[in-house]
Amino acid sequence: MKILYWLRKNKLNASNEAAIYCRITVNGIRSNDFSTNVFTKPESWDCKKQRIKDDMKQSTLQAIRQKLSAIHLDLEMKDIPVTADLIKNIYTKKETLICKYTMNELFSEYIEAHKKKRAPGTIKNYNVRYNLLVDFLEAERKSNITAELFNVNYAKQYFNWLCKKESHNYSVRAVEICRSVLQYAFENDKIKLNPLAALKLKKNAPKKIVWLTPEEIKLMEDQIFASGSLQKTADLFLFQCYTGLDYGDLMSVKLSDVQMFQGDKYIIKHRLKSGEESIIPYTEKIDKLWKKYEYKLPHFENQTYNRFLKEVALILEVNKLLTTHIGRKTFTMNKLNHDGYSMEATSKMAGHSSVKTTETHYAKVNLSLIKMETIRLNAFK
């Protein structure tokens, strides 16, 4: 950092004195000059020596230099990128920096604030992303970076760092969560602006949806498994295919979620993940399967459930990687492509936040749907 004082001779006050201005330069880049509010006659100013003949005024200039140096040192000690404008704005009180909150502190607070609003699985994902951010900042020696300075450039560095170990879309999501953390901080008056508000990272095209056809579901329904654990696993998966419930909602669904409307039963349940309401027709298949377990479905940890599902697929000779997500996708895809439900109705059954979500991820028209539409239209000819 360099500090230069200069006399503005072209503008004198009533006492024929000119103001002394200050210029800060950091790494060759300077800020806009600002007035020190110190005035002197032109003949009393020595530009080369940077001195005024008045000792009291010279002491004021020295005090300003010391304050600017202290700000510079404080920024470096806090591992904050130093610019001439930042130093000037802190000195002139245009910046309320230094921000009290580091990026890590705000992320921790964000997780704590959402524990009662989000499903346990979502909070677990937040914690994983938090640990990744901590690792990145430690690797870059920026552990104490303040939230307001975690700007687009830092976010892109973080994204590139993530892409070396994670998929493209996973990395995009991790950065998006950082943007949400900063938006939370902004909305709660912890920072003056969200430095990632304008950041846009494009995800790759979604992978082809894996789901079970009605014929494959029938194959699972007819199979009797020798292992009790695998039979329970298959039944849980079928329950997901009938209801579209994800793992968290599957493990928490209760008989009290079943309600009557105009003589028909529906499972009406708010999704743990998003809070969106699902309205699912209560069919005979659902009731028969639920009744088998006295309306208390078996419970498996998610990891165990997914492991058992792979064994179920091997026994059925279904060449698809079954996971808990596939049951939900099977429900949605079959409602659209085989049962003839509209996009709007399917979206509500699945508990999507908008019809656009259903269109984007599930509206894959196939031969079955075209045939069904052809039959329906021919009936009116």
C-alpha positions in Angstrom: 0.0 0.0 0.0 1.1 3.5 -0.8 -0.3 6.7 0.6 0.2 10.0 -1.2 -0.9 13.5 -0.1 -1.4 16.3 -2.6 -2.6 19.9 -2.5 -5.7 20.9 -4.5 -4.4 24.4 -5.5 -7.1 25.2 -8.0 -9.7 25.6 -5.3 -9.0 27.9 -2.3 -11.2 28.8 0.6 -11.8 32.3 2.1 -8.5 32.2 3.9 -6.7 31.4 0.6 -5.9 27.9 1.8 -6.2 24.7 -0.3 -7.4 21.3 0.9 -4.9 18.4 1.1 -6.2 15.2 -0.5 -5.2 11.6 0.1 -4.6 9.0 -2.5 -4.3 5.3 -1.6 -2.8 2.8 -4.0 -2.7 -1.0 -3.4 -0.9 -3.3 -5.8 -0.8 -0.6 -8.4 -4.5 0.1 -8.3 -5.7 3.3 -6.6 -8.9 4.5 -5.1 -10.7 7.7 -5.7 -8.9 10.5 -3.8 -10.6 11.9 -0.7 -10.2 15.1 1.3 -8.3 15.0 4.6 -10.1 18.1 5.8 -6.7 19.6 6.4 -6.2 23.1 4.8 -3.0 25.0 4.2 -1.6 27.9 2.2 0.2 26.6 -1.0 3.6 28.0 0.1 3.4 26.0 3.3 3.1 22.7 1.6 6.2 20.6 0.6 5.0 18.0 -2.0 8.3 16.1 -2.1 8.6 15.7 1.7 4.9 15.4 2.1 5.0 17.9 4.9 3.2 21.1 6.1 5.2 23.8 8.0 2.4 23.7 10.7 3.3 21.0 13.2 -0.3 20.5 14.4 -1.6 20.0 10.9 1.3 17.7 10.1 0.4 15.6 13.1 -3.2 15.2 11.7 -1.8 13.9 8.4 0.4 11.5 10.3 -2.5 10.2 12.3 -4.5 9.6 9.1 -1.6 7.7 7.6 -1.4 5.5 10.8 -5.2 4.8 10.7 -5.0 3.7 7.1 -2.0 1.5 7.8 -3.9 0.0 10.8 -6.9 -0.8 8.5 -4.6 -2.4 6.0 -3.0 -4.6 8.6 -6.3 -5.6 10.1 -7.6 -6.7 6.7 -4.5 -8.8 6.1 -4.7 -10.4 9.5 -8.3 -11.4 8.8 -7.2 -12.9 5.5 -9.5 -10.5 3.6 -8.5 -9.4 0.0 -7.2 -5.8 0.3 -8.2 -3.1 -2.2 -7.5 0.6 -2.1 -11.3 1.3 -2.3 -12.0 -1.0 0.6 -9.4 0.8 2.8 -10.7 4.2 1.8 -14.4 3.2 2.3 -13.7 1.8 5.8 -11.8 4.9 6.8 -14.5 7.3 5.5 -17.2 5.1 7.1 -18.8 4.3 3.7 -18.2 0.6 4.5 -19.5 -1.0 7.7 -17.0 -3.7 7.1 -15.4 -5.5 8.7 -18.4 -7.9 8.6 -18.8 -9.8 11.9 -19.7 -13.1 10.3 -17.4 -15.5 8.4 -18.9 -17.7 5.7 -18.5 -20.8 7.9 -20.3 -19.1 10.8 -23.3 -18.1 8.6 -23.5 -21.6 7.1 -23.7 -23.2 10.6 -26.4 -20.7 11.6 -28.3 -21.4 8.4 -28.3 -25.2 9.1 -29.4 -24.6 12.7 -32.2 -22.2 11.5 -33.6 -24.9 9.1 -33.5 -28.0 11.4 -37.2 -27.7 12.2 -38.2 -26.7 8.7 -36.3 -29.4 6.6 -36.3 -33.2 6.6 -33.4 -34.9 8.5 -32.0 -36.1 5.1 -31.9 -32.5 3.9 -30.1 -31.3 7.0 -27.6 -34.1 6.6 -27.0 -32.9 3.0 -26.4 -29.4 4.3 -23.8 -30.7 6.8 -22.0 -32.6 4.0 -21.9 -29.4 1.9 -20.7 -27.4 4.9 -17.8 -29.7 5.4 -16.9 -29.5 1.8 -16.8 -25.7 2.0 -14.7 -25.8 5.2 -12.2 -28.1 3.3 -12.1 -25.7 0.4 -11.5 -22.6 2.5 -8.8 -24.4 4.5 -7.1 -25.5 1.3 -7.1 -21.9 0.0 -6.1 -20.5 3.4 -9.3 -18.4 3.5 -11.0 -20.0 6.6 -11.8 -16.6 8.1 -13.2 -15.0 4.9 -16.2 -12.8 5.7 -19.5 -13.6 4.1 -19.7 -10.4 2.1 -16.4 -11.2 0.4 -17.4 -14.6 -0.7 -18.1 -13.2 -4.1 -18.7 -14.7 -7.6 -15.0 -15.3 -8.2 -14.6 -17.3 -5.0 -17.8 -19.2 -5.8 -16.4 -20.2 -9.2 -13.1 -21.2 -7.6 -15.1 -23.4 -5.2 -17.1 -24.9 -8.0 -13.9 -25.8 -10.0 -12.4 -27.3 -6.8 -15.6 -29.4 -6.3 -15.7 -30.6 -9.9 -12.3 -32.4 -9.4 -14.0 -34.7 -6.9 -17.7 -34.5 -7.5 -20.1 -34.5 -10.5 -20.9 -31.3 -12.3 -24.5 -31.1 -11.1 -23.5 -32.0 -7.5 -21.0 -29.1 -7.6 -23.6 -26.7 -9.0 -26.0 -27.6 -6.1 -23.2 -27.1 -3.5 -22.6 -23.6 -4.8 -26.3 -22.9 -4.9 -26.6 -23.7 -1.3 -23.9 -21.2 -0.5 -26.0 -18.6 -2.4 -29.0 -19.6 -0.2 -26.9 -19.2 2.9 -25.9 -15.7 1.8 -29.5 -14.8 0.9 -30.6 -16.0 4.4 -27.9 -13.7 5.9 -29.1 -10.7 3.8 -32.7 -11.2 4.7 -31.8 -11.3 8.4 -29.7 -8.1 8.2 -26.4 -9.8 8.8 -24.9 -8.6 5.5 -25.7 -5.6 3.3 -26.0 -7.6 0.1 -25.8 -11.1 -1.3 -22.6 -11.2 -3.4 -23.8 -14.4 -5.1 -27.3 -13.0 -6.1 -26.3 -12.7 -9.7 -24.4 -16.0 -9.9 -25.8 -18.6 -12.4 -24.3 -22.0 -13.0 -25.9 -24.3 -15.5 -26.6 -27.9 -14.7 -26.0 -30.6 -17.2 -29.1 -32.2 -18.8 -30.8 -34.6 -16.4 -30.0 -38.3 -16.8 -32.6 -40.6 -18.3 -35.2 -41.5 -15.7 -35.2 -45.1 -14.4 -38.6 -46.5 -13.4 -40.5 -49.7 -13.4 -43.1 -50.5 -16.0 -46.5 -52.0 -14.9 -45.2 -55.4 -16.1 -42.2 -55.1 -13.8 -44.3 -54.0 -10.9 -46.5 -57.0 -11.4 -43.4 -59.2 -11.4 -42.5 -57.9 -8.0 -46.1 -58.3 -6.7 -46.2 -61.9 -7.7 -42.8 -62.8 -6.3 -42.6 -64.5 -2.8 -39.2 -63.9 -1.3 -37.6 -66.5 1.0 -35.9 -63.8 3.0 -38.2 -61.9 5.4 -36.0 -58.8 5.0 -36.2 -58.9 1.2 -40.0 -59.4 1.3 -40.4 -56.3 3.6 -38.1 -54.4 1.3 -40.1 -55.4 -1.8 -43.4 -54.4 0.0 -42.0 -51.1 1.0 -40.9 -50.4 -2.5 -44.3 -51.4 -3.9 -45.9 -49.0 -1.4 -43.8 -46.2 -2.9 -44.8 -47.3 -6.4 -48.5 -47.0 -5.3 -48.2 -43.7 -3.4 -45.2 -41.8 -4.7 -43.9 -41.2 -1.2 -40.2 -40.6 -0.9 -38.1 -42.4 1.8 -38.7 -39.8 4.6 -42.5 -39.7 4.0 -42.6 -43.4 3.7 -41.1 -43.9 7.1 -43.4 -41.4 8.7 -46.8 -42.1 7.0 -49.6 -42.9 9.4 -53.2 -44.1 9.1 -54.3 -40.7 10.4 -53.0 -39.3 7.1 -55.9 -41.1 5.3 -59.0 -38.8 4.9 -62.4 -39.1 3.2 -63.6 -36.8 0.5 -67.0 -37.3 -1.2 -67.0 -41.0 -0.4 -63.4 -41.7 -1.5 -60.2 -42.1 0.6 -57.0 -40.1 0.0 -53.6 -40.0 1.7 -53.1 -36.3 2.4 -49.7 -35.6 3.7 -47.3 -32.7 3.7 -43.8 -33.7 2.4 -41.1 -33.5 5.0 -38.6 -32.2 2.4 -40.5 -29.2 1.1 -43.7 -28.9 3.1 -45.8 -29.2 -0.1 -49.1 -31.1 0.3 -49.5 -34.5 -1.5 -53.0 -35.8 -2.2 -52.8 -39.5 -3.2 -55.8 -41.6 -4.1 -56.1 -44.5 -1.6 -56.4 -47.6 -3.7 -57.1 -51.2 -2.8 -53.5 -52.2 -3.4 -52.3 -49.6 -0.9 -54.8 -50.8 1.7 -54.1 -54.5 1.2 -50.3 -54.0 1.5 -50.6 -51.6 4.5 -53.1 -53.9 6.2 -50.6 -56.8 5.9 -48.4 -54.9 8.4 -51.3 -53.8 10.6 -50.9 -50.3 9.2 -47.3 -50.0 10.6 -44.9 -50.3 7.7 -41.5 -51.9 8.3 -38.6 -49.6 9.0 -35.1 -49.7 7.4 -32.3 -47.2 7.4 -32.0 -45.6 4.0 -28.6 -47.2 3.3 -29.9 -50.7 4.3 -33.1 -50.3 2.3 -31.1 -49.4 -0.9 -28.8 -52.4 -0.4 -31.7 -54.8 0.0 -33.3 -53.3 -3.1 -30.3 -54.3 -5.2 -30.8 -57.9 -4.1 -34.5 -57.7 -4.9 -33.7 -56.5 -8.4 -31.2 -59.4 -8.9 -33.8 -62.0 -7.8 -36.4 -60.5 -10.2 -33.8 -60.2 -13.0 -34.7 -56.6 -13.4 -31.7 -55.0 -15.0 -32.2 -51.6 -13.3 -30.5 -50.1 -10.3 -33.3 -49.8 -7.8 -33.1 -47.2 -5.1 -35.7 -45.5 -2.9 -36.0 -42.7 -5.5 -37.0 -45.1 -8.2 -40.2 -46.0 -6.3 -41.3 -42.4 -6.3 -40.3 -41.9 -10.0 -42.2 -45.1 -10.9 -45.4 -43.7 -9.3 -45.1 -40.4 -11.2 -44.2 -41.9 -14.6 -47.0 -44.5 -14.5 -49.6 -41.9 -13.4 -48.6 -39.8 -16.5 -47.9 -42.5 -19.1 -50.2 -45.4 -18.2 -53.0 -44.2 -15.9 -53.8 -41.1 -17.9 -53.7 -38.5 -15.1 -53.1 -34.9 -16.2 -49.9 -33.1 -15.5 -51.6 -30.9 -12.9 -53.2 -33.8 -11.0 -49.9 -35.8 -11.1 -48.0 -32.8 -9.8 -50.4 -32.5 -6.8 -50.2 -36.3 -6.0 -46.4 -36.1 -6.1 -46.3 -33.0 -3.9 -44.3 -31.0 -6.3 -43.9 -27.3 -5.7 -45.1 -26.5 -9.2 -46.4 -28.2 -12.4 -43.1 -27.1 -14.0 -41.2 -29.5 -11.8 -43.3 -32.3 -13.1 -42.9 -31.2 -16.7 -39.1 -30.8 -16.4 -38.4 -34.1 -14.7 -41.2 -36.5 -15.6 -43.0 -35.5 -18.7 -41.5 -38.2 -20.9 -44.2 -39.2 -23.4 -43.8 -42.8 -24.4 -45.6 -45.2 -26.7 -48.1 -46.3 -24.0 -49.4 -42.7 -23.6 -49.7 -42.2 -27.3 -51.7 -45.4 -27.7 -53.9 -44.5 -24.7 -54.6 -41.0 -26.2 -55.4 -42.6 -29.6 -57.9 -45.0 -28.1 -59.5 -42.1 -26.1 -59.8 -39.9 -29.2 -61.2 -42.7 -31.4 -63.9 -43.2 -28.9 -65.3 -39.8 -29.7 -65.2 -40.3 -33.5 
